[in-house]
Amino acid sequence: MSPQTLAAVRRVRADQGSPSPAPLTKVRPPVLRTATAADAPAIHALIAEHLDEGHLLPRTLDEVTAHAHRFIVAADGTRMLACGELAPLSRAIGEVRSLVVTRDARRLGLGAEIVDELVQNATAAGFDNLCAFTHAPSYFVRLGFSIVPHAWLPEKIVTDCHSCPRFRQCGQYPVVRMLRRAQNG
């Protein structure tokens, strides 16, 4: 449910006299923004916290710090709720990496909002395609991606897969979204 939908549901419940559910955060609604190096420890902790789900690859704090500017994060002022990275695989292909949303913030639409920001950033950067490797391809299909054969993304295989301990056993599906290049003028 998107934040706008959630707000509308709360308004309807208030109009009907029903108590609305407690807000996710008491400080303020989540805000999406580009991460900074100062966010790296929180991003790293968020990724590490969700490794046991088996859908993310581990990242080092040094790696996250070096690439913090490539992350879009959702924060509520007191804590990191979600993150996702736009990583270049080649001049033509960018990848959504480390997309994670805290368990209590799921169903608020933060993941989709982050993917949308990453799509915009990838388009502005001149990528032809944006890809992701996922255990939940239907989620990405709803966001405009298509499931493709692994062989269509040799850049990913060469860059990351060959050195991965889960190579040929990961169970992830490659998905790709064609992008419209940003128009000048």
Secondary structure by P-SEA (a helix, b strand, c coil): ccaaaaaaaaaaaaaacccccccccccccbbbbbbcccaaaaaaaaaaaaccccccccccaaaaaaacccbbbbbcccccccccccccccccbbbbccccccccccccaaaaaaaaaaaaaaaaacccbbbbbcccaaaaaaabbbbbcccccaaaaaaccccccccccccbbbbbbbbcccccc
